[in-house]
Protein backbone atom coordinates (compact mmCIF):
# COMPACT_ATOMS: atom_id res chain seq x y z
CA UNK A 1 0.00 0.00 0.00
CA UNK A 2 2.29 2.74 -1.20
CA UNK A 3 1.45 6.39 -0.81
CA UNK A 4 0.75 8.38 -3.94
CA UNK A 5 2.37 11.69 -4.80
CA UNK A 6 -0.40 14.31 -4.85
CA UNK A 7 1.72 16.87 -6.70
CA UNK A 8 2.02 14.73 -9.82
CA UNK A 9 -0.84 12.21 -10.02
CA UNK A 10 -1.60 10.09 -13.04
CA UNK A 11 -5.01 11.26 -14.23
CA UNK A 12 -7.08 10.38 -17.26
CA UNK A 13 -7.22 14.01 -18.36
CA UNK A 14 -4.60 16.72 -18.51
CA UNK A 15 -4.74 19.30 -15.74
CA UNK A 16 -6.06 22.76 -16.63
CA UNK A 17 -3.49 25.48 -17.15
CA UNK A 18 -0.77 22.82 -17.24
CA UNK A 19 -0.66 22.67 -13.42
CA UNK A 20 1.98 19.99 -13.34
CA UNK A 21 4.64 19.86 -10.69
CA UNK A 22 7.98 21.28 -11.80
CA UNK A 23 10.01 19.42 -9.19
CA UNK A 24 11.26 16.79 -11.63
CA UNK A 25 11.90 19.43 -14.29
CA UNK A 26 13.87 21.74 -12.05
CA UNK A 27 15.93 19.18 -10.17
CA UNK A 28 18.79 18.94 -12.72
CA UNK A 29 18.87 22.73 -12.95
CA UNK A 30 19.09 23.18 -9.18
CA UNK A 31 21.89 20.65 -8.90
CA UNK A 32 24.10 22.59 -11.35
CA UNK A 33 25.47 26.11 -11.36
CA UNK A 34 24.01 26.96 -14.78
CA UNK A 35 21.69 29.99 -14.44
CA UNK A 36 18.07 29.67 -15.48
CA UNK A 37 16.95 31.33 -18.68
CA UNK A 38 14.17 33.91 -18.80
CA UNK A 39 11.84 31.35 -20.36
CA UNK A 40 12.44 28.89 -17.53
CA UNK A 41 11.91 31.60 -14.91
CA UNK A 42 8.63 32.60 -16.58
CA UNK A 43 7.41 28.98 -16.64
CA UNK A 44 8.39 28.54 -12.99
CA UNK A 45 6.51 31.69 -11.99
CA UNK A 46 3.42 30.57 -13.89
CA UNK A 47 3.32 27.23 -12.06
CA UNK A 48 3.92 29.02 -8.77
CA UNK A 49 1.04 31.36 -9.54
CA UNK A 50 -1.32 28.43 -10.12
CA UNK A 51 -0.33 27.10 -6.69
CA UNK A 52 -1.01 30.55 -5.20
CA UNK A 53 -4.41 30.59 -6.87
CA UNK A 54 -5.34 27.32 -5.18
CA UNK A 55 -4.55 28.82 -1.78
CA UNK A 56 -6.59 31.91 -2.67
CA UNK A 57 -9.62 29.85 -3.69
CA UNK A 58 -9.57 27.96 -0.38
CA UNK A 59 -9.16 31.18 1.65
CA UNK A 60 -12.12 32.79 -0.15
CA UNK A 61 -14.40 29.74 0.15
CA UNK A 62 -13.75 29.38 3.89
CA UNK A 63 -13.84 33.07 4.85
CA UNK A 64 -10.14 33.32 5.72
CA UNK A 65 -9.19 36.06 3.25
CA UNK A 66 -8.18 38.93 5.53
CA UNK A 67 -7.53 41.56 4.27
CA UNK A 68 -9.68 41.12 1.14
CA UNK A 69 -7.41 43.26 -1.07
CA UNK A 70 -5.02 40.30 -1.25
CA UNK A 71 -7.27 38.88 -3.96
CA UNK A 72 -6.69 42.00 -6.09
CA UNK A 73 -2.94 41.74 -5.64
CA UNK A 74 -2.97 38.07 -6.64
CA UNK A 75 -5.04 38.70 -9.75
CA UNK A 76 -2.72 41.56 -10.72
CA UNK A 77 0.08 39.03 -10.97
CA UNK A 78 -2.09 36.94 -13.27
CA UNK A 79 -2.17 39.80 -15.77
CA UNK A 80 1.64 39.84 -15.83
CA UNK A 81 2.29 36.10 -15.88
CA UNK A 82 -0.60 34.76 -17.98
CA UNK A 83 -1.78 37.54 -20.29
CA UNK A 84 1.37 39.54 -21.00
CA UNK A 85 3.55 38.14 -23.82
CA UNK A 86 6.89 36.95 -22.51
CA UNK A 87 8.81 39.00 -25.06
CA UNK A 88 7.31 42.16 -23.52
CA UNK A 89 8.76 41.31 -20.08
CA UNK A 90 12.34 42.06 -19.20
CA UNK A 91 14.30 40.13 -16.63
CA UNK A 92 14.01 42.85 -13.97
CA UNK A 93 10.20 42.90 -14.20
CA UNK A 94 10.09 39.14 -14.07
CA UNK A 95 12.26 38.99 -10.94
CA UNK A 96 10.13 41.68 -9.27
CA UNK A 97 7.00 39.69 -10.09
CA UNK A 98 8.57 36.54 -8.66
CA UNK A 99 9.42 38.35 -5.41
CA UNK A 100 5.86 39.71 -5.14
CA UNK A 101 4.55 36.22 -5.86
CA UNK A 102 6.52 34.69 -2.98
CA UNK A 103 5.40 37.45 -0.61
CA UNK A 104 1.71 36.84 -1.38
CA UNK A 105 2.24 33.08 -1.13
CA UNK A 106 3.69 33.52 2.35
CA UNK A 107 0.80 35.73 3.47
CA UNK A 108 -1.87 33.34 2.21
CA UNK A 109 -0.06 30.33 3.69
CA UNK A 110 -0.14 31.98 7.12
CA UNK A 111 -3.84 32.80 6.75
CA UNK A 112 -4.95 29.24 6.04
CA UNK A 113 -2.53 27.33 8.29
CA UNK A 114 -2.59 24.39 9.16
CA UNK A 115 -3.98 23.91 5.66
CA UNK A 116 -1.30 24.03 2.96
CA UNK A 117 -0.95 23.33 -0.74
CA UNK A 118 -0.01 19.70 -0.01
CA UNK A 119 -3.05 19.12 2.21
CA UNK A 120 -5.37 20.73 -0.33
CA UNK A 121 -4.11 18.53 -3.14
CA UNK A 122 -4.33 15.19 -1.36
CA UNK A 123 -7.96 15.98 -0.41
CA UNK A 124 -8.99 17.27 -3.84
CA UNK A 125 -10.51 15.22 -6.65
CA UNK A 126 -8.66 17.41 -9.17
CA UNK A 127 -5.53 15.45 -8.27
CA UNK A 128 -7.10 12.02 -8.23
CA UNK A 129 -4.86 9.02 -8.78
CA UNK A 130 -6.26 6.80 -11.49
CA UNK A 131 -5.95 3.02 -11.19
CA UNK A 132 -7.52 0.14 -13.13
CA UNK A 133 -10.56 -1.44 -11.55
CA UNK A 134 -8.71 -4.52 -10.27
CA UNK A 135 -6.51 -2.21 -8.16
CA UNK A 136 -9.06 0.51 -7.42
CA UNK A 137 -11.34 -1.73 -5.33
CA UNK A 138 -8.49 -2.31 -2.87
CA UNK A 139 -6.22 0.75 -3.14
CA UNK A 140 -8.74 3.32 -4.37
CA UNK A 141 -8.85 5.48 -7.50
CA UNK A 142 -9.63 8.91 -6.10
CA UNK A 143 -7.74 11.57 -4.15
CA UNK A 144 -4.81 10.41 -2.03
CA UNK A 145 -6.78 11.07 1.16
CA UNK A 146 -9.82 9.05 0.07
CA UNK A 147 -7.55 6.27 -1.18
CA UNK A 148 -5.96 6.06 2.25
CA UNK A 149 -9.40 5.78 3.86
CA UNK A 150 -10.20 2.88 1.54
CA UNK A 151 -6.92 1.16 2.40
CA UNK A 152 -7.39 1.62 6.14
CA UNK A 153 -10.97 0.32 5.77
CA UNK A 154 -9.63 -2.98 4.45
CA UNK A 155 -7.10 -3.10 7.29
CA UNK A 156 -10.00 -2.73 9.74
CA UNK A 157 -11.90 -5.51 8.01
CA UNK A 158 -8.83 -7.72 8.31
CA UNK A 159 -8.55 -7.01 12.04
CA UNK A 160 -12.24 -7.81 12.54
CA UNK A 161 -11.76 -11.07 10.64
CA UNK A 162 -8.86 -11.99 12.92
CA UNK A 163 -11.01 -11.25 15.97
CA UNK A 164 -13.82 -13.56 14.77
CA UNK A 165 -11.35 -16.20 13.58
CA UNK A 166 -9.68 -16.15 17.01
CA UNK A 167 -13.05 -16.81 18.63
CA UNK A 168 -13.74 -19.62 16.14
CA UNK A 169 -10.43 -21.31 16.99
CA UNK A 170 -11.20 -21.01 20.70
CA UNK A 171 -14.55 -22.73 20.24
CA UNK A 172 -12.87 -25.47 18.23
CA UNK A 173 -10.30 -25.98 20.99
CA UNK A 174 -13.06 -26.01 23.56
CA UNK A 175 -14.79 -28.89 21.82
CA UNK A 176 -11.52 -30.78 21.35
CA UNK A 177 -10.55 -30.40 25.03
CA UNK A 178 -13.89 -31.76 26.19
CA UNK A 179 -13.51 -34.93 24.11
CA UNK A 180 -9.77 -35.56 24.27
CA UNK A 181 -7.87 -37.15 27.13
CA UNK A 182 -4.53 -35.59 26.14
CA UNK A 183 -4.91 -31.85 26.16
CA UNK A 184 -1.23 -30.88 26.21
CA UNK A 185 -1.01 -29.86 22.55
CA UNK A 186 -4.41 -28.18 22.63
CA UNK A 187 -3.40 -26.30 25.75
CA UNK A 188 -0.36 -24.87 23.94
CA UNK A 189 -2.53 -23.58 21.12
CA UNK A 190 -4.95 -22.09 23.59
CA UNK A 191 -2.19 -20.27 25.50
CA UNK A 192 -0.85 -18.95 22.19
CA UNK A 193 -4.25 -17.44 21.41
CA UNK A 194 -4.28 -15.86 24.86
CA UNK A 195 -0.86 -14.40 24.20
CA UNK A 196 -2.03 -12.80 20.93
CA UNK A 197 -5.15 -11.13 22.38
CA UNK A 198 -3.56 -7.87 23.65
CA UNK A 199 -1.64 -7.44 20.37
CA UNK A 200 -4.84 -7.86 18.38
CA UNK A 201 -6.87 -5.46 20.49
CA UNK A 202 -3.97 -3.00 20.55
CA UNK A 203 -4.02 -2.91 16.75
CA UNK A 204 -7.80 -2.42 16.81
CA UNK A 205 -7.39 0.48 19.27
CA UNK A 206 -4.81 2.12 17.02
CA UNK A 207 -7.13 1.65 14.03
CA UNK A 208 -10.00 3.34 15.86
CA UNK A 209 -7.76 6.28 16.77
CA UNK A 210 -6.51 6.64 13.18
CA UNK A 211 -10.03 6.61 11.74
CA UNK A 212 -11.16 9.26 14.22
CA UNK A 213 -8.25 11.65 13.78
CA UNK A 214 -7.94 11.21 10.01
CA UNK A 215 -11.63 11.88 9.58
CA UNK A 216 -11.22 15.23 11.34
CA UNK A 217 -8.13 16.11 9.31
CA UNK A 218 -9.84 15.19 6.05
CA UNK A 219 -12.90 17.33 6.73
CA UNK A 220 -10.71 20.29 7.74
CA UNK A 221 -8.47 19.60 4.70
CA UNK A 222 -5.38 19.62 6.92
CA UNK A 223 -4.38 16.02 6.17
CA UNK A 224 -0.68 16.12 5.29
CA UNK A 225 0.95 13.46 3.08
CA UNK A 226 3.86 13.06 5.51
CA UNK A 227 1.39 12.12 8.24
CA UNK A 228 -0.08 9.36 6.11
CA UNK A 229 3.32 7.72 5.80
CA UNK A 230 3.61 7.51 9.60
CA UNK A 231 0.07 6.27 10.24
CA UNK A 232 0.95 2.74 9.13
CA UNK A 233 3.67 2.75 11.77
CA UNK A 234 1.10 3.76 14.40
CA UNK A 235 -0.88 0.60 13.68
CA UNK A 236 2.25 -1.43 14.35
CA UNK A 237 3.06 0.55 17.50
CA UNK A 238 -0.53 0.16 18.73
CA UNK A 239 -0.32 -3.63 18.48
CA UNK A 240 3.14 -3.65 20.05
CA UNK A 241 2.20 -1.37 22.96
CA UNK A 242 -0.98 -3.35 23.69
CA UNK A 243 0.96 -6.60 23.94
CA UNK A 244 3.91 -5.24 25.89
CA UNK A 245 1.83 -3.40 28.48
CA UNK A 246 -0.26 -6.49 29.24
CA UNK A 247 2.53 -9.09 29.23
CA UNK A 248 5.39 -7.11 30.73
CA UNK A 249 3.96 -4.25 32.76
CA UNK A 250 0.86 -6.08 34.03
CA UNK A 251 1.58 -9.81 33.72
CA UNK A 252 -0.86 -10.73 36.48
CA UNK A 253 -3.75 -9.99 34.11
CA UNK A 254 -2.44 -12.39 31.49
CA UNK A 255 -1.55 -14.98 34.13
CA UNK A 256 -5.15 -15.24 35.33
CA UNK A 257 -6.27 -16.36 31.90
CA UNK A 258 -4.03 -19.40 31.43
CA UNK A 259 -6.07 -22.59 31.20
CA UNK A 260 -4.08 -25.23 33.05
CA UNK A 261 -4.37 -28.98 32.75
CA UNK A 262 -4.73 -29.31 36.53
CA UNK A 263 -7.85 -27.18 36.39
CA UNK A 264 -9.32 -29.51 33.80
CA UNK A 265 -8.54 -32.58 35.88
CA UNK A 266 -10.34 -31.13 38.89
CA UNK A 267 -13.55 -30.76 36.91
CA UNK A 268 -15.68 -33.70 35.95
CA UNK A 269 -18.70 -32.22 34.22
CA UNK A 270 -19.06 -30.62 30.83
CA UNK A 271 -20.55 -27.45 32.33
CA UNK A 272 -17.53 -27.06 34.61
CA UNK A 273 -15.17 -27.41 31.66
CA UNK A 274 -17.14 -24.77 29.77
CA UNK A 275 -17.07 -22.32 32.67
CA UNK A 276 -13.30 -22.66 33.04
CA UNK A 277 -12.75 -22.22 29.31
CA UNK A 278 -15.02 -19.17 28.98
CA UNK A 279 -13.34 -17.52 31.95
CA UNK A 280 -10.03 -17.66 30.07
CA UNK A 281 -11.10 -14.63 28.02
CA UNK A 282 -10.47 -11.56 30.13
CA UNK A 283 -12.33 -8.38 29.27
CA UNK A 284 -9.84 -6.41 31.34
CA UNK A 285 -7.00 -7.61 29.12
CA UNK A 286 -8.95 -6.75 25.96
CA UNK A 287 -9.84 -3.32 27.33
CA UNK A 288 -6.27 -2.58 28.42
CA UNK A 289 -4.87 -3.66 25.05
CA UNK A 290 -7.48 -1.55 23.27
CA UNK A 291 -6.69 1.54 25.35
CA UNK A 292 -2.95 1.03 24.96
CA UNK A 293 -3.31 0.83 21.19
CA UNK A 294 -5.64 3.82 21.07
CA UNK A 295 -3.20 5.95 23.08
CA UNK A 296 0.32 4.96 22.11
CA UNK A 297 1.51 7.95 24.13
CA UNK A 298 0.39 6.07 27.25
CA UNK A 299 2.93 3.38 26.40
CA UNK A 300 5.68 5.97 25.99
CA UNK A 301 4.77 7.60 29.31
CA UNK A 302 4.81 4.22 31.05
CA UNK A 303 8.31 3.51 29.74
CA UNK A 304 9.53 6.96 30.77
CA UNK A 305 8.09 6.45 34.25
CA UNK A 306 9.99 3.19 34.58
CA UNK A 307 13.20 4.85 33.39
CA UNK A 308 12.81 7.72 35.84
CA UNK A 309 12.19 5.24 38.66
CA UNK A 310 15.32 3.23 37.84
CA UNK A 311 17.84 5.83 36.70
CA UNK A 312 19.04 8.81 38.77
CA UNK A 313 17.16 12.06 38.36
CA UNK A 314 20.13 13.94 36.98
CA UNK A 315 20.29 11.57 33.99
CA UNK A 316 17.07 12.93 32.54
CA UNK A 317 18.25 16.52 32.95
CA UNK A 318 21.00 16.03 30.37
CA UNK A 319 18.61 15.24 27.53
CA UNK A 320 18.81 17.56 24.57
CA UNK A 321 15.97 19.91 23.76
CA UNK A 322 13.81 19.07 20.78
CA UNK A 323 14.03 21.22 17.62
CA UNK A 324 10.63 22.70 18.46
CA UNK A 325 11.80 23.72 21.95
CA UNK A 326 14.97 25.23 20.49
CA UNK A 327 12.90 27.23 18.02
CA UNK A 328 10.63 28.53 20.78
CA UNK A 329 13.63 29.57 22.88
CA UNK A 330 15.18 31.36 19.91
CA UNK A 331 11.93 33.23 19.17
CA UNK A 332 11.56 34.26 22.81
CA UNK A 333 15.11 35.57 22.81
CA UNK A 334 14.48 37.61 19.67
CA UNK A 335 11.22 38.92 21.11
CA UNK A 336 13.12 40.34 24.09
CA UNK A 337 15.85 41.87 21.96
CA UNK A 338 13.78 43.55 19.24
CA UNK A 339 12.19 46.99 19.60
CA UNK A 340 10.17 46.93 16.38
CA UNK A 341 6.47 46.47 17.07
CA UNK A 342 5.84 44.78 13.72
CA UNK A 343 8.60 42.27 14.40
CA UNK A 344 7.17 41.61 17.86
CA UNK A 345 3.72 40.98 16.37
CA UNK A 346 5.17 38.57 13.81
CA UNK A 347 7.15 36.69 16.47
CA UNK A 348 4.09 36.40 18.72
CA UNK A 349 2.07 34.91 15.84
CA UNK A 350 4.82 32.35 15.23
CA UNK A 351 4.89 31.45 18.92
CA UNK A 352 1.12 30.94 18.93
CA UNK A 353 1.43 28.50 16.04
CA UNK A 354 4.15 26.58 17.84
C-alpha positions, 0 to 999 in steps of 0.5 A: 500500500504505497502512498501516492504523490499528490503533486504529480498524479496520473489522471485520465485528463490533462490538468487545466493550465498545465498545473503539473509539478515542476520538481522533476523538471527543475531538479537537474537545474538546481543541482548545477550552477548553470543559471536559469533562462528567462523562459524557464523563470517565466514557466516557474513563476506561472506554475507558482502562480497556479499554486497561489491561486489554489490557496486563494480559492480555499481562503475565499471559500472558507472566509479566511481572506483577511484583508480582502485586497489580497485577492486583487494583488494576486489577480494583478500578478495573473495579468503579468504572468498569464496575459502579457507576452513573454517577449514584452517582459524584461528580466528585472520585471520578471524577478520583481513579479517573482518576489511579489509572488513569494510574498503573497504566497507567504501571506496566504499560507499563514492565513490558512494554516494548518492547511497548505498546498499539499493538504489541499491537493491530497484531499482534492478530486482534481488530483485524483490518482487513477488506477484500473478497476482490479486495483481501485477496489483495494487501493482506491482510485480517487484523491490520495486522502480518500484512497488512504481511507479505503486502504485503512478500511480494508485493514479494519476488516482484516482485524475484525476477521482476525477477531472472529477467527480467534473466537472460532479457533477457541470454540474449536479448541473447547470442543476438542478439550472436552472430548480428548484425554490428552490436552497438552497440545491443545493447551499450547494452542490455547495459550498462544491465542491468549498471548495474541489477544492484547496485540490484536486489540492493541491494533484495533485500538490504534485503528480506531484512533486513526479513523477518528483523527484522520476523519477530522483532518480530512474534513478540515483539509489539513491532512498532510501526506507526511502524516499518512506515511507515519500512520501505518507505523502507528498501527504497528506501535498500537499492536506492540504497545498493547501486547507489551503493556499487558505481558510485561507491565501487568503480567498478572492480568495475562496470568489469570487467563491461562487454562491449566491442565490441573484445572481440567482434571479437577472438573468432571462435568461438561458445564464445569469445563465450559465455565473454566474455558469461557473464563479464560477470556479476560475483558480487562486484558482486551480493554487494556490492550485496546486503550494502549493501542488507542493511546500509544503515548500512554505506552511511551509515558509508562516507559519513561516512568519506569526509566525515571524510577530506575535511573538517577534524576540527573540523567534525565536533565541532560537530555537535549531539547527538541528542535521545536523547543529550540525554536521557541527559545530562539523566538523568545530571545528575539522577542526580548531583543527587538524593539520593532512592534511589527517584528514583535507581532510577527514573532508572537504569531509564530509562537502561537502556532508553535 
